[in-house]
């Protein structure tokens, strides 16, 4: 069994993204296992022209970082995976089982 030699600087790094725009809405959507609130904030960027739709980002965070109408600049975000349980009903037998699903969200870096 051989060991792979990785070149220096090739670690698993979570990529970060910079988001800027106007806050369209900010709502509490859940509570974490640690009883911290989870907020989804919808940020709309600037459209390229009057005929284009503006880019939108849903940023998830444990804090509310603005209110509707606020302009935010250079918000640093990262992609994180979060799991949750869903009840699934078998149509044939009617048996209810819980399955784990995963979502990949854009989270505010703190």
N, C-alpha and C positions, 0 to 999 in steps of 0.2 A: 504494500500500500504506500503510495507516494503522497507527499504533502505538496500542495500548490503554493508556489511563492507568488504573492500578490505584490505588484509594484507599490512603492510608497505613495500614499495619498489616495488610494482606492478603497475608501471605507464606505459603508452604507450610510449615506447622508440623506436626510429628508430634505427635498428641495423646498425652497421658500419662494413665495410670490409676493410682489408688491401690488397693492390694489389702491386706486384712488377714484373718487366720485362723490355722488350725493346719496345720503341714506334715504331710501324709500320707506323702509319699515324696520322695526326692531321688536321682536316678540319672544317671550319666554315659551319654549316648546317642550321642555322636559326638565327633570331633576336627576342629577347624577347619583351614583351609589353613595357618594360622600355628602349627599344632601346639598350640593351646589346647584344653583340654577343654570340651565343651558339656554342661551339665547341664539336665535337666528336673526342676522341683520342682513337685509337686502341692500346692496350698494349698486347704483347705476352709474356707469361711466358716461363719457361723452361720445355721441354718435359722430361718425366720420362726416356725414352731410345730413341734410334735412330729409332725405329719403331712406336712410339706413336706420336700423334698430340699434339702440345703444347696447353695449355689452353690460351684463349683469352678473354679480357674484353674490352668493349666499355665504356669508361668513359666520361660522359658529364660534361661540365664546362662552366663558363662564362669567363675564362681566358685560354690562351694557356700556358701549363705548361711544354712544352718541344718540341723538334723538332724530326723529323724522325731519328732513330738510337740511340737516347739518352736512357740510362738505368736509370730507376726510381726505387726507393726502398721505401717501406712502405708508399705508397699513401693511405691516409685514404678516404674511399668513403662511401656513404649511398644510400639507395634506395628511390627515390622520384617519385611521380606520376605527370604527366604533361598531360594537355588536349589540343586537337586541333580540328578544324572544318573540316569536309569532306563533299563535295557535293555528294549526292547520287541521281541517276537517276532511277525513276521507269520505268522498262522495258515495262510495259503494257500501262501506260498513258504518259510517257515521262516527267512527272513532276519532276523538280529538287528541292531537299530539302537539307538542311544542317543538319548534325547530329554531335554530339560531341563524339569523341573517346578519349581513354585514353591510355597512354603508361607509363610503369614503367621502369625507367632508373637508372643506377648507376651513381650518381653525386659525383663530387669532394667535400669533406668537406673543407670549408675555415674558 
